[in-house]
Amino acid sequence: MTGTVARTVTLPGGVEMPLVGLGTWQLTGRQAYEAIRHALAVGYRHIDTATMYRDVDQVGRALRDSGLRREDVFLTTKLLPEQAGREREALDASLTALDTDHVDLWLIHWPPARRVEATWQKFLAVRDEGLARSVGVSNFDLAEIDQLIRTTGEAPAVNQIRWAPALHDPQVLAGQRERGVVLEGYSPFKSTDLDDPVLREIADAHGVTPAQVVLRWHIEHGIVVIPKSGTPERIERNFDVFGFSLSPQEMARIDALGTG
Ligand SMILES: NC(=O)c1ccc[n+]([C@@H]2O[C@H](COP(=O)([O-])OP(=O)(O)OC[C@H]3O[C@@H](n4cnc5c(N)ncnc54)[C@H](OP(=O)(O)O)[C@@H]3O)[C@@H](O)[C@H]2O)c1
């Protein structure tokens, strides 16, 4: 029997975030445009970009040309730490490049050297203005998240951090959950040996690839995952993870590959 999992996770404020999105780092120009168009055509409804990736305009163009409604696609972008102090200007530039009046999630890409509380206050203000439906952080540890909560009383909706079976740390996952912070994992493949015998055996048992097992493992944990690919077949396969499920024993074997 095929188990079912939700395809979205609910962020504070009721925003639905799709559990699988397309990562776009290192995709630029025509390749970025083609990859995003293909992803949207095969069912992705979540695209992860950042000012740093220099592809924000391609995300906007691909979304416009896809014919999809803006409200049907979840868009994330990120503030460069050196833009701290110029948050509003940075977001305005992203919105112009994306050709939209709001993003679904705006993240502090990694902790700025200073003024993190001031930056977080600005993030909360643009959320309250409706320019970002939700706001969060990336590459923060639990102590840094606690600092934001202490100073503003508001936790980030999401913390986007490096995550994969080999990095699995139940304490970090539980710590984020306790604080109401959704874990979004990045670099699921770069941090994984796709020839690992455990992943291979489980993949063979389900007639899927080890990469698909890695993605399914994330979503069964309720962890958002954003695999990047510029290859049409991989873009398709990375989204084809809703037709099989992992048993509790298989989940435990994959968890055991981790460090936690
Ligand atoms: N917040 C942060 O600081 C941060 C840092 C890093 C990444 N990110 C975000 O997370 C996204 C994903 O992370 P990532 O790009 O670092 O790494 P990733 O998604 O783990 O790996 C991408 C690499 O895996 C290959 N690949 C894709 N699908 C595959 C499959 N089914 N089987 C085998 N190989 C496959 C890709 O090749 P092809 O493209 O040639 O198919 C590419 O070389 C980024 O694009 C970005 O949006 C955020």
The ligand as a MOL file (V3000), in Angstrom:
LIG
                    3D

  0  0  0     0  0            999 V3000
M  V30 BEGIN CTAB
M  V30 COUNTS 48 52 0 0 0
M  V30 BEGIN ATOM
M  V30 1 N 20.5730 28.9790 2.0600 0
M  V30 2 C 21.7750 28.5990 1.6480 0
M  V30 3 O 22.8190 29.0410 2.1550 0
M  V30 4 C 21.8710 27.6030 0.5250 0
M  V30 5 C 23.0960 26.9730 0.2490 0
M  V30 6 C 23.1270 26.0300 -0.7700 0
M  V30 7 C 21.9840 25.7420 -1.4880 0
M  V30 8 N 20.7990 26.3900 -1.2270 0 CHG=1
M  V30 9 C 19.5600 26.1210 -2.0020 0
M  V30 10 O 19.3440 24.7180 -2.0290 0
M  V30 11 C 19.2920 24.2560 -3.3700 0
M  V30 12 C 19.8030 22.8320 -3.4730 0
M  V30 13 O 21.1250 22.7140 -3.0110 0
M  V30 14 P 22.3920 22.5810 -3.9850 0
M  V30 15 O 22.1140 23.1880 -5.3000 0
M  V30 16 O 23.5570 23.0730 -3.2080 0 CHG=-1
M  V30 17 O 22.6140 21.0240 -4.1170 0
M  V30 18 P 21.7720 19.7000 -4.4410 0
M  V30 19 O 20.3850 20.0380 -4.8450 0
M  V30 20 O 22.0210 18.7970 -3.3150 0
M  V30 21 O 22.5840 19.1010 -5.6420 0
M  V30 22 C 22.6010 19.6160 -6.9210 0
M  V30 23 C 23.4890 18.6880 -7.7470 0
M  V30 24 O 22.8930 17.3950 -7.7840 0
M  V30 25 C 22.6710 16.9980 -9.1300 0
M  V30 26 N 21.3870 16.2810 -9.1600 0
M  V30 27 C 20.1420 16.7960 -9.1970 0
M  V30 28 N 19.2130 15.8240 -9.2000 0
M  V30 29 C 19.8910 14.6430 -9.1750 0
M  V30 30 C 19.4870 13.2930 -9.1780 0
M  V30 31 N 18.1800 12.9470 -9.1990 0
M  V30 32 N 20.4490 12.3250 -9.1450 0
M  V30 33 C 21.7650 12.6750 -9.1080 0
M  V30 34 N 22.2020 13.9440 -9.1020 0
M  V30 35 C 21.2780 14.9280 -9.1380 0
M  V30 36 C 22.6350 18.2960 -9.9130 0
M  V30 37 O 23.0740 18.0650 -11.2370 0
M  V30 38 P 22.3140 18.6470 -12.5640 0
M  V30 39 O 21.9030 20.0570 -12.2680 0
M  V30 40 O 23.3990 18.5410 -13.5820 0
M  V30 41 O 21.1550 17.7430 -12.8180 0
M  V30 42 C 23.6360 19.1460 -9.1610 0
M  V30 43 O 24.9670 18.8300 -9.5580 0
M  V30 44 C 20.1510 25.3010 -4.1160 0
M  V30 45 O 19.9580 25.2610 -5.5130 0
M  V30 46 C 19.6540 26.5580 -3.4570 0
M  V30 47 O 18.3820 26.9250 -3.9730 0
M  V30 48 C 20.7300 27.2960 -0.2080 0
M  V30 END ATOM
M  V30 BEGIN BOND
M  V30 1 1 1 2
M  V30 2 2 2 3
M  V30 3 1 2 4
M  V30 4 1 4 5
M  V30 5 2 4 48
M  V30 6 2 5 6
M  V30 7 1 6 7
M  V30 8 2 7 8
M  V30 9 1 8 9
M  V30 10 1 8 48
M  V30 11 1 9 10
M  V30 12 1 9 46
M  V30 13 1 10 11
M  V30 14 1 11 12
M  V30 15 1 11 44
M  V30 16 1 12 13
M  V30 17 1 13 14
M  V30 18 2 14 15
M  V30 19 1 14 16
M  V30 20 1 14 17
M  V30 21 1 17 18
M  V30 22 2 18 19
M  V30 23 1 18 20
M  V30 24 1 18 21
M  V30 25 1 21 22
M  V30 26 1 22 23
M  V30 27 1 23 24
M  V30 28 1 23 42
M  V30 29 1 24 25
M  V30 30 1 25 26
M  V30 31 1 25 36
M  V30 32 1 26 27
M  V30 33 1 26 35
M  V30 34 2 27 28
M  V30 35 1 28 29
M  V30 36 1 29 30
M  V30 37 2 29 35
M  V30 38 1 30 31
M  V30 39 2 30 32
M  V30 40 1 32 33
M  V30 41 2 33 34
M  V30 42 1 34 35
M  V30 43 1 36 37
M  V30 44 1 36 42
M  V30 45 1 37 38
M  V30 46 2 38 39
M  V30 47 1 38 40
M  V30 48 1 38 41
M  V30 49 1 42 43
M  V30 50 1 44 45
M  V30 51 1 44 46
M  V30 52 1 46 47
M  V30 END BOND
M  V30 END CTAB
M  END
